[in-house]
Amino acid sequence: MMIKLFCITLLLAGITTLAARAQTTAADSLVRLARADAKHFRLNDADFKKFRKNRGNSGSDYFKPVAANVSNSALLNDSIFVMAYRQATYAKTHHRHTAGHYILWGGVGLTVVVLVASAAAYNSVLTGWN
């Protein structure tokens, strides 16, 4: 009985060791590399104008990794890296706004501040506060 238990334990240990050796690079590290490479990605202005018309297209070729944009070009053949890179670059581009967006919201914010300051000044004049 003891010999059977010992043989089964050795067999299970051998299988788990072989399975651990057969694993490729962990998916988490590939995703981290893809996100790090995606931080340096920027869609050019002409493609960004086209992308804005159809923002839901995350499978677009605009987000395909190119050897010039990635730190390790050997990873271009890895599907996990490519998928994570495309998702990260799409998310980065999807949240990007034009200059007009910031000018508009800056103007709205400035208007609110001026109106609140004017109302406070008017209120202090009416109540006699100095």
Secondary structure as UniProt FT lines:
FT   HELIX           2..22
FT   HELIX           27..38
FT   TURN            39..40
FT   HELIX           45..53
FT   TURN            54..56
FT   TURN            58..59
FT   HELIX           61..63
FT   TURN            67..69
FT   HELIX           73..77
FT   HELIX           79..94
FT   HELIX           99..127
//
